[in-house]
Amino acid sequence: MAWHKVAREDQIETDIPSAVAVGETLIALYKVNGQVYGTSNVCTHQFALLSDGYIDNDCIECPLHQALFHIPTGERQSGPTCDDLKIYPIKIEDGDVFVDCD
């Protein structure tokens, strides 16, 4: 695993997605029920940034065509037919958020 520091935990707001990048990898960070998650920031249906979307319970809604993905697993819940989201392992050390995206 190759961990990359991407944010401070206190910078990630509850129920508001955040956008980060590691190299060319676009990642959306979410804080849901006190837990931080990371997924691809690009919808698998058409290019749209999920960090511009809306969090509904533990799902993220794509701002373009309302595809709905389960944040913890990346699984598509509803909306246009598309692949599940790639999820990225997250760890927090001393308030720093690290993502493994290799």
C-alpha positions in Angstrom: 0.0 0.0 0.0 1.1 3.5 -0.7 -0.5 6.0 1.6 -0.8 9.7 0.5 -1.8 12.5 2.8 -4.7 14.3 1.2 -6.4 16.4 3.9 -6.9 17.1 7.6 -9.9 15.3 9.1 -11.3 18.6 10.4 -11.4 20.0 6.8 -13.9 17.4 5.7 -17.4 18.5 6.6 -20.1 16.1 7.5 -22.4 15.4 4.6 -20.5 17.7 2.2 -18.2 15.9 -0.3 -14.6 17.2 -0.8 -12.4 16.9 -3.8 -8.7 15.9 -3.7 -6.2 14.5 -6.1 -3.2 12.2 -5.9 -1.3 12.8 -9.1 -4.0 12.4 -11.8 -6.3 10.4 -9.6 -9.4 12.3 -8.7 -10.9 11.3 -5.3 -14.0 12.4 -3.5 -13.8 12.3 0.3 -16.9 12.1 2.5 -17.6 12.1 6.2 -20.8 10.1 6.9 -21.8 9.2 10.5 -18.3 10.3 11.7 -16.5 8.0 9.3 -14.3 9.2 6.4 -14.6 7.4 3.0 -13.0 7.8 -0.4 -14.3 7.0 -3.8 -13.4 8.0 -7.4 -14.6 11.5 -7.9 -15.8 10.8 -11.4 -19.2 9.3 -12.1 -19.0 6.1 -14.1 -22.0 7.0 -16.3 -20.7 10.2 -17.8 -18.0 12.7 -16.7 -19.3 14.5 -13.7 -17.5 15.3 -10.4 -19.3 13.6 -7.5 -17.8 16.2 -5.1 -20.4 18.5 -6.8 -23.1 16.0 -5.9 -25.5 15.6 -3.0 -25.1 13.2 0.0 -28.3 11.4 0.9 -27.8 9.3 4.0 -24.8 7.1 3.1 -25.1 7.6 -0.7 -23.8 10.2 -3.1 -26.0 11.5 -6.0 -24.3 12.4 -9.2 -25.1 16.0 -10.1 -25.5 15.2 -13.8 -28.0 12.4 -14.2 -28.8 11.5 -10.5 -27.0 8.1 -10.4 -26.9 7.1 -6.8 -23.9 5.3 -5.3 -23.4 3.8 -1.8 -20.4 5.6 -0.3 -18.9 2.9 1.8 -19.0 0.2 -1.0 -19.2 2.3 -4.2 -22.1 0.2 -5.4 -24.6 1.8 -7.7 -28.0 2.0 -6.0 -30.2 3.6 -8.7 -30.1 5.8 -11.8 -28.6 5.3 -15.2 -26.9 1.9 -15.9 -23.2 2.3 -15.0 -20.4 0.6 -13.2 -19.8 0.8 -9.4 -17.4 3.4 -8.1 -13.9 2.6 -7.2 -13.4 2.9 -3.5 -10.1 3.9 -1.8 -8.9 2.8 1.6 -8.7 5.6 4.1 -6.7 5.9 7.3 -6.5 8.7 9.8 -3.3 9.4 11.8 -3.0 12.4 14.2 -5.9 14.1 12.4 -4.3 13.7 8.9 -6.3 11.8 6.3 -4.4 9.3 4.1 -5.7 7.5 1.0 -4.2 4.4 -0.6 -4.7 4.9 -4.4 -2.0 2.7 -5.9 
